[in-house]
Amino acid sequence: MAKPRADGIIAENRKARFNYQFIDFYEGGLVLTGPEVKSLRQGGGHINEAYASFSRGELWLIGSHIAPYANAGYAVQEERRSRKILLNKAELEKIQKGIERSGETLVPLRLFWSKNKIKVALALAKGKKLHDKRASIKERDMERQARRTLKGR
């Protein structure tokens, strides 16, 4: 298992910034069991393939992976179960309106600790087209080249 980071980030979806253009950001709590929290404390989780979706008026994190805690005892934990995201009603309505618009989705960006609670950072995002991704790569390469030339002086 990976060690937890000092800045409080448990897991991060690094590909999201490349695949999506972010419109709005949200932060919500997660409903977890005790062994899941202990597993995340040890760094046993990732959200690379996760997404957020509405079901029966509630927001759920689907596809996130939390490794089973070794000392959980008889409590069996499903690694990829859906977990409820806690947000206030106004934020849920705003997100739902954004998702109903064409081409927008809700992407989990990272799991992190905040005041001894595990939270998830979400972004309302629009998927990038192939030419947008190529432009991002080109821009990143130009910035890298500029840093190299400044460093070489």
C-alpha positions as CSV (number, residue, x, y, z in Angstrom):
1,M,0.0,0.0,0.0
2,A,1.1,3.5,-0.7
3,K,2.0,5.8,2.1
4,P,-0.4,8.8,2.7
5,R,0.8,12.2,1.6
6,A,1.7,14.9,4.1
7,D,-0.6,17.4,2.4
8,G,-3.7,15.4,3.3
9,I,-4.4,14.1,-0.3
10,I,-5.4,10.4,-0.2
11,A,-6.0,9.8,-3.9
12,E,-5.9,12.0,-7.0
13,N,-7.4,11.7,-10.5
14,R,-4.5,13.2,-12.5
15,K,-5.9,12.3,-15.9
16,A,-9.1,14.4,-15.3
17,R,-7.3,17.7,-16.0
18,F,-6.1,16.4,-19.4
19,N,-9.5,14.8,-20.4
20,Y,-11.9,17.5,-19.2
21,Q,-12.3,21.3,-19.1
22,F,-13.5,22.3,-15.6
23,I,-16.5,24.6,-15.2
24,D,-17.3,24.6,-11.5
25,F,-15.8,23.0,-8.4
26,Y,-17.5,21.4,-5.4
27,E,-16.4,19.7,-2.2
28,G,-18.5,17.0,-0.4
29,G,-18.2,14.5,2.4
30,L,-18.2,10.7,1.8
31,V,-20.3,8.2,3.8
32,L,-17.8,5.4,4.7
33,T,-17.5,2.5,7.1
34,G,-14.8,2.3,9.8
35,P,-12.6,-0.2,8.0
36,E,-12.7,1.9,4.9
37,V,-11.5,5.0,6.8
38,K,-8.7,3.0,8.3
39,S,-7.7,1.6,4.9
40,L,-7.6,5.2,3.5
41,R,-5.5,6.3,6.4
42,Q,-2.9,3.8,5.2
43,G,-3.2,5.1,1.7
44,G,-5.3,2.2,0.2
45,G,-7.5,3.9,-2.3
46,H,-7.8,5.4,-5.7
47,I,-10.4,7.2,-7.9
48,N,-8.8,6.9,-11.4
49,E,-11.9,5.2,-12.9
50,A,-14.5,6.7,-10.6
51,Y,-17.4,9.0,-11.6
52,A,-20.3,10.7,-9.8
53,S,-23.9,10.1,-10.6
54,F,-27.4,10.9,-9.4
55,S,-29.7,8.2,-8.2
56,R,-33.1,8.8,-6.5
57,G,-32.1,12.4,-5.9
58,E,-28.8,11.6,-4.1
59,L,-25.3,11.9,-5.4
60,W,-23.1,8.8,-5.5
61,L,-19.4,8.1,-6.1
62,I,-19.3,5.0,-8.3
63,G,-16.2,3.0,-9.3
64,S,-13.8,4.2,-6.6
65,H,-11.6,1.6,-5.1
66,I,-10.8,1.3,-1.4
67,A,-8.6,-1.6,-0.5
68,P,-9.9,-3.9,2.2
69,Y,-8.5,-3.2,5.7
70,A,-6.3,-6.2,6.9
71,N,-7.4,-6.0,10.5
72,A,-11.2,-5.5,9.8
73,G,-12.1,-8.8,11.5
74,Y,-15.3,-10.5,10.3
75,A,-16.6,-7.3,8.6
76,V,-16.4,-8.0,4.8
77,Q,-16.0,-4.9,2.7
78,E,-16.8,-4.5,-1.0
79,E,-13.9,-2.7,-2.6
80,R,-15.8,-0.9,-5.4
81,R,-19.2,-0.2,-3.8
82,S,-21.1,3.0,-4.5
83,R,-20.5,5.6,-1.8
84,K,-22.9,8.5,-1.0
85,I,-21.6,12.0,-1.4
86,L,-22.9,14.6,1.1
87,L,-23.6,18.1,-0.3
88,N,-26.2,20.6,0.6
89,K,-29.5,20.8,-1.3
90,A,-28.7,24.0,-3.2
91,E,-25.4,22.5,-4.5
92,L,-27.1,19.3,-5.5
93,E,-29.7,21.2,-7.5
94,K,-27.0,23.4,-9.2
95,I,-25.0,20.2,-10.1
96,Q,-28.1,18.5,-11.4
97,K,-29.0,21.4,-13.7
98,G,-25.4,21.5,-15.0
99,I,-25.4,17.8,-15.8
100,E,-28.8,18.1,-17.6
101,R,-27.1,20.6,-20.0
102,S,-25.5,18.9,-23.0
103,G,-22.1,17.4,-22.7
104,E,-21.4,18.2,-19.0
105,T,-20.4,15.6,-16.4
106,L,-19.4,15.4,-12.7
107,V,-15.8,14.3,-12.3
108,P,-14.1,13.4,-8.9
109,L,-10.7,15.0,-8.7
110,R,-9.3,13.9,-5.4
111,L,-10.0,12.3,-2.0
112,F,-8.5,14.3,0.9
113,W,-8.6,14.8,4.7
114,S,-10.3,17.9,6.0
115,K,-10.7,18.3,9.8
116,N,-10.4,14.5,10.3
117,K,-13.1,13.8,7.7
118,I,-12.6,12.3,4.3
119,K,-13.9,14.6,1.5
120,V,-14.1,14.4,-2.2
121,A,-13.4,17.3,-4.6
122,L,-15.7,17.3,-7.6
123,A,-15.7,19.3,-10.8
124,L,-18.5,20.0,-13.2
125,A,-16.7,19.5,-16.5
126,K,-17.0,19.3,-20.2
127,G,-15.1,16.6,-22.1
128,K,-12.2,17.9,-24.3
129,K,-12.1,17.0,-28.0
130,L,-9.0,15.5,-29.6
131,H,-7.8,18.8,-31.0
132,D,-8.2,20.4,-27.5
133,K,-6.0,17.7,-26.0
134,R,-3.4,18.2,-28.7
135,A,-3.4,21.9,-27.9
136,S,-2.9,21.2,-24.2
137,I,0.1,18.9,-25.0
138,K,1.6,21.6,-27.3
139,E,1.1,24.3,-24.6
140,R,2.7,22.1,-21.9
141,D,5.7,21.3,-24.2
142,M,6.2,25.0,-24.9
143,E,6.2,25.9,-21.2
144,R,8.6,23.1,-20.5
145,Q,11.0,24.3,-23.3
146,A,10.8,27.9,-21.9
147,R,11.7,26.7,-18.4
148,R,14.7,24.8,-19.9
149,T,16.0,27.8,-21.7
150,L,15.7,30.0,-18.7
151,K,17.4,27.4,-16.5
152,G,20.2,27.0,-19.0
153,R,21.2,30.7,-18.7
